[in-house]
Amino acid sequence: MKHVLLIDGMALLFRSFFATAVTNQFMYNQKGLPTNGVQGFIKHSVTAANMIQPSHVAICWDMGKETFRNEAFSLYKSNRNAPPEELIPQFDLVKEIAKQLDFHNVGVKGYEADDCIGTIARGESEGKVSIVSGDKDLLQLLSPTVDVWLIKKGFGTYDTYNLDRFITEYEITPKQFIDVKGLMGDTSDGYPGVKGIGEKTAFKLIREFGSIEQILENIDRLTPGQRNKIKEDQQMLHVSRNLAEIHCDVPIEGAFTKEWNGLPEHANDVIEEHGLRSVKRFMEQMAK
């Protein structure tokens, strides 16, 4: 059976970088390039591939800061700091090394990695899809054939969601999760939702009414406070919901995924060439 592994490249790279950068543990290779984010990323990706044992893989990337979401809402992600200077050279380096290790890179200008992941996941009508990320937004993609592995601290530790677990835990469907995000907003992505409606109320309203459309149709049934907040922020509610939704129709050119047969024979040469000492130790431990 076909089993596709989709890796959220930027999420894993940033997480790996900041996990070590917080203590200023910047690893440099013989060319003077910082590699701490790259090395953590590779360890995460190889660990996931070993655990999930996919038949096909793809690593999805953001391609620059500007996307269609910035056109819809100029303040989208504007609250985020510029990447640290030690991380910038690792953006290109990580893709180069991933390719040399037989992973498949996917990215489309104007779209986020999430959108590429959603497009590939929706396009896989046969078999199974496992998504590895640190981003809970991807839970909206859950289906009977799609699960999401959220990385936790360390390597090989995941909070794994399938469709049944999500519905049991949240008491909504993955699609309704988009409406929850539209109501409550997302401070990390910089869109506000409805001012004064937090996570608890957003979940309560969607559980009760089913969707934003149904809330608006039954607005007189809300408390006066909820009614006023939603009426005042109705335009931003629709914008926020649109920003929260992963778009699954990205015009990806070429193959969506690549067949995966494990790391290539020349993997050790790649690791030596780029001076990835931490990865080398990690591989040696795995081989024992």
PyMOL commands that set and color helices and strands:
alter all, ss='L'
color gray80, all
select helices_A, chain A and resi 9-21+36-52+68-72+88-100+113-123+136-141+163-170+174-184+199-209+212-217+219-221+224-232+234-244+267-273+277-287
alter helices_A, ss='H'
color red, helices_A
select strands_A, chain A and resi 3-8+56-60+105-106+128-133+146-151+158-161+258-259
alter strands_A, ss='S'
color yellow, strands_A
deselect
rebuild
show_as cartoon
